[in-house]
Amino acid sequence: MIIRYLCAKREPVKGAWTILGVPLDETGSYRRGAGKGPEAVREASDSLEEYCPVLDADLSENRFADIGDILLPRGDLQGSQKAIADAFANLFSAGAKPLMLGGEHSVSMAAIRETAKRFEDLCVLQFDAHADLRDTYDSTPLSHACVMRRVLENVPDSNMFQIGIRSGTQEEWQWMREHRTVFPASPEALRDIVQRVAGRPVYLTIDLDVLDPSIMPGTGTPEPGGLTYAEFERLLLELRPLNLVAADVVELAPDLDPSGVSAVVAAKIVRSLLLLSVKS
């Protein structure tokens, strides 16, 4: 039986979000298991109500789709990137807005590259514990530790906004400070970012390790000092005015949290994204 996210339709809906799973798990640098993330999010969504009281919006009143997981060539990072790009191109051609479930964070490389082809002056908002600005890691430029470096090949640094970062090399921190891409995880900072990108297309990428490990233990590279769920939810509320054209939620490794709570948290974040642009 194919499991879909809550009340999702089977076919893409023009102008609406379409969920696609990308269970890539090839370059994890500490703990693996992100390949099971998309399935876990869908299963955990069954524990949620369709109504979100914080956003005062209901999924049952908003059409969205879930087309399942895309097929990836095992052990072929380049081939996987092409499969992701092709999937995004097809969804954009159908007039849909992709919402990708990872998988490791490297899935965002091709997704953002394809989105930048479709939307001029694309801005990228990254919620993450890690800078992800290495040029290579473990001898590959396609590592999850390199995702934002690859994004910079398609998006200018003035259009990149990194939020919640608390881990990186000295060189990465020097670069972020010099180019002013790093911002505190505060409502005030988010309001400033929203004003700066007003009207422009935005890609939102959420690495779940932006949350504190006490909230999100089921992720491959946990980093102490992160956000609580309530703090993160307040930040998401600040994003309602944005012109979101695509998004992803990545790095859930459900087997690392036997309680299942991490998957429920991830599923609830997905619900918020699906409803974020709905006006109450």
Backbone hydrogen bonds, N-H to C=O, Kabsch-Sander energy under -0.5 kcal/mol:
donor,donor_aa,acceptor,acceptor_aa,energy
6,L,4,R,-0.6
8,A,5,Y,-2.0
9,K,64,F,-3.1
14,K,12,P,-0.5
15,G,95,G,-3.6
16,A,13,V,-2.3
18,T,97,K,-3.0
19,I,65,A,-3.3
20,L,99,L,-1.8
21,G,68,G,-2.2
22,V,101,L,-3.1
24,L,22,V,-1.9
31,R,220,G,-0.7
36,K,33,G,-1.5
37,G,34,A,-1.9
40,A,36,K,-1.9
41,V,37,G,-2.4
42,R,38,P,-2.0
43,E,39,E,-2.4
44,A,40,A,-2.6
45,S,41,V,-1.6
46,D,42,R,-0.5
46,D,43,E,-1.1
47,S,44,A,-2.1
48,L,45,S,-1.7
52,C,57,A,-3.0
56,D,52,C,-1.3
57,A,52,C,-1.4
59,L,50,E,-2.8
61,E,58,D,-1.3
62,N,59,L,-1.9
65,A,17,W,-2.1
66,D,9,K,-2.4
67,I,19,I,-2.4
70,I,21,G,-2.5
74,R,72,L,-0.6
76,D,73,P,-1.7
77,L,75,G,-0.6
80,S,76,D,-2.3
81,Q,77,L,-2.2
82,K,78,Q,-2.1
83,A,79,G,-2.2
84,I,80,S,-2.2
85,A,81,Q,-2.5
86,D,82,K,-2.7
87,A,83,A,-2.0
88,F,84,I,-2.4
89,A,85,A,-2.6
90,N,86,D,-2.3
91,L,87,A,-2.0
92,F,88,F,-2.8
93,S,89,A,-2.2
94,A,90,N,-1.4
95,G,92,F,-1.5
96,A,91,L,-2.6
97,K,16,A,-2.7
99,L,18,T,-2.6
100,M,247,A,-2.6
101,L,20,L,-2.6
102,G,100,M,-0.6
102,G,249,V,-2.7
103,G,22,V,-0.7
104,E,24,L,-2.3
107,V,104,E,-1.7
108,S,105,H,-2.1
109,M,106,S,-1.5
110,A,106,S,-0.5
111,A,107,V,-1.2
112,I,108,S,-2.8
113,R,109,M,-2.2
114,E,110,A,-2.6
115,T,111,A,-2.1
116,A,112,I,-2.6
117,K,113,R,-1.3
118,R,114,E,-1.1
119,F,115,T,-2.0
120,E,118,R,-0.5
122,L,119,F,-0.8
123,C,201,P,-2.4
124,V,159,N,-2.8
125,L,203,Y,-2.6
126,Q,124,V,-0.5
126,Q,161,F,-3.1
127,F,125,L,-0.6
127,F,205,T,-2.7
128,D,126,Q,-0.6
128,D,163,I,-2.2
131,A,167,S,-1.8
134,R,145,A,-1.6
137,Y,140,T,-2.1
140,T,137,Y,-1.3
143,S,140,T,-0.8
146,C,143,S,-1.9
147,V,144,H,-0.7
148,M,132,D,-1.5
149,R,132,D,-1.2
150,R,146,C,-2.0
151,V,147,V,-1.9
152,L,148,M,-1.7
153,E,150,R,-1.4
154,N,151,V,-2.3
155,V,151,V,-1.7
159,N,156,P,-2.2
160,M,157,D,-1.5
161,F,124,V,-2.6
162,Q,181,T,-3.7
163,I,126,Q,-3.3
163,I,161,F,-0.5
164,G,183,F,-1.1
166,R,129,A,-2.8
167,S,129,A,-1.2
173,W,169,T,-2.4
174,Q,170,Q,-2.4
175,W,171,E,-2.4
176,M,172,E,-2.6
177,R,173,W,-2.4
178,E,174,Q,-2.5
179,H,175,W,-2.7
180,R,176,M,-0.8
181,T,176,M,-1.8
182,V,176,M,-0.7
183,F,162,Q,-3.0
186,S,184,P,-1.9
190,L,186,S,-2.2
191,R,187,P,-2.3
192,D,188,E,-1.8
193,I,189,A,-2.3
194,V,190,L,-2.7
195,Q,191,R,-1.9
196,R,192,D,-1.9
197,V,193,I,-2.0
198,A,195,Q,-0.7
200,R,197,V,-2.3
202,V,243,N,-2.2
203,Y,123,C,-2.9
204,L,202,V,-0.5
204,L,246,A,-1.9
205,T,125,L,-3.0
205,T,203,Y,-0.5
206,I,248,D,-2.2
207,D,127,F,-3.0
207,D,205,T,-0.6
208,L,206,I,-0.6
208,L,250,V,-2.2
210,V,207,D,-2.2
211,L,208,L,-1.7
212,D,227,L,-2.8
215,I,212,D,-2.1
216,M,212,D,-2.6
219,T,217,P,-1.9
220,G,251,E,-0.5
227,L,210,V,-1.9
232,F,228,T,-2.2
233,E,229,Y,-2.7
234,R,230,A,-1.8
235,L,231,E,-1.5
236,L,232,F,-2.3
237,L,233,E,-1.8
238,E,234,R,-0.9
238,E,235,L,-0.6
239,L,235,L,-0.5
239,L,236,L,-1.6
240,R,237,L,-1.3
242,L,239,L,-1.9
243,N,200,R,-0.6
244,L,242,L,-1.2
245,V,202,V,-2.5
246,A,202,V,-1.1
247,A,98,P,-1.8
248,D,204,L,-2.1
249,V,100,M,-2.3
250,V,206,I,-2.7
251,E,103,G,-3.0
253,A,218,G,-2.9
253,A,251,E,-0.6
256,L,253,A,-2.0
257,D,254,P,-1.8
260,G,257,D,-1.9
264,V,260,G,-1.5
265,V,261,V,-2.6
266,A,262,S,-2.4
267,A,263,A,-2.5
268,K,264,V,-2.2
269,I,265,V,-2.0
270,V,266,A,-2.1
271,R,267,A,-2.0
272,S,268,K,-2.1
273,L,269,I,-2.2
274,L,270,V,-2.5
275,L,271,R,-1.3
276,L,272,S,-0.8
276,L,273,L,-0.7
278,V,275,L,-1.7
